Amino acid sequence: MAEFFKKIIFKKAKSFWGADIQLNMLVEELGELIVAIMHYKRHNRPETIDDIKEEIADVTLMLDQIRFMLEIKDSDINEIITEKLTRTFKRLQMEEKLAKQ
């Protein structure tokens, strides 16, 4: 979906529902993703993967909406992601060294 169109929808959602309700919706969508993941772990059927895909889409939209509402810049998030990936990479390197000993 075009970024411009998304921002129009996010702006309308903010003015109509407000940030508090949308934060509650994010929590609800996160809960639904957790349930879908638990169903996958329990049943391991193809349809549970479809449920996970749908819930990831819902969570992604809500996260994007919250980032828009709270004016969180992509660059700030990307910087934090890079830091976390770097930390994880270092941990993996350390674990690999320990496993070889």
N, C-alpha and C positions, 0 to 999 in steps of 0.2 A: 504494500500500500504506500502511496506517495507520502513522504514525510509531512508535506504541507497539509494533506487531508487528515492525517493522524492528529496534528496539532490543533486543527479546528475542532475535532471531536473532543480532544482532551480539554480544550478551553471551555467548551460547552458543558462537559461533565463537571469541571471545577465550579463553574458558576451555578449549575443546577443542583448538584449534590454536595459540593464542598469537599475539602480535603479529608475531613474526619470520616465521612461515610466511605470515601474511596480507600482510605487506609484500612477500614474494616473489611471492605471487599477484597483487598489484597490478602489480608489474613485468611479470609474465607477460601480464596483461590489456592493459597498455599496449603491449607488443610486438605482441600480436594486433591491436590497433587500428592500429598503424603498418603492419602487413602489409595490413590491409583497405584502408587509405588508398592504399597503393602499388598494390594491385590496381585500385582505382578509377582512379587516375591512368593506369595502363597500359592498361586495357581499357575504361573508361568505359561499363559496362553497368549496367542497373537492378539486377541481383542484387548487384552490388558495393556499392550504396548500402544494401541490406538488411544486408549483412555489417557495414558501418560502423555502422548503427543498433544492431545486436546488440552490437558491441564497445563502443560508447559506453555502452550500458546496463551492461555488465559493469564497465567502468572506473568509471562513476558509483557503482555499488554498492560497489566496493572502496574508492573514495575516501571514501564515506560511512562505511564500516566502519572505516577507518583514523582518520578524524576522531573517531569514537566511541571507539575504543581509546585514542587519544592525548589524548582530552578537549580537542579543539580546538573552540572555540566558533564557531557560525555567524557571530556578530557580528564576530569577529576576521577571518574569511575575507571577509565582506562589506566590511569596512573596507579591506582590501587590494585587493579587486576594484574598489572605488570609486576608490582612488588610481590604479590601473593604467588604468582607463577614462579618468580625467581626464587622465593623462599622454598616452595615445593620442590623445584628442581634441585636445589642445594640439599634438601633433606633426602631426596631420592639418591643423589650421588653418595651421600654419607651412608645410607642404608645399603647401597650396592657394595661399597667398600667393606662394611661390616660383614656382609653375607659372604664375601670372598675369603675372609680370614678364617 
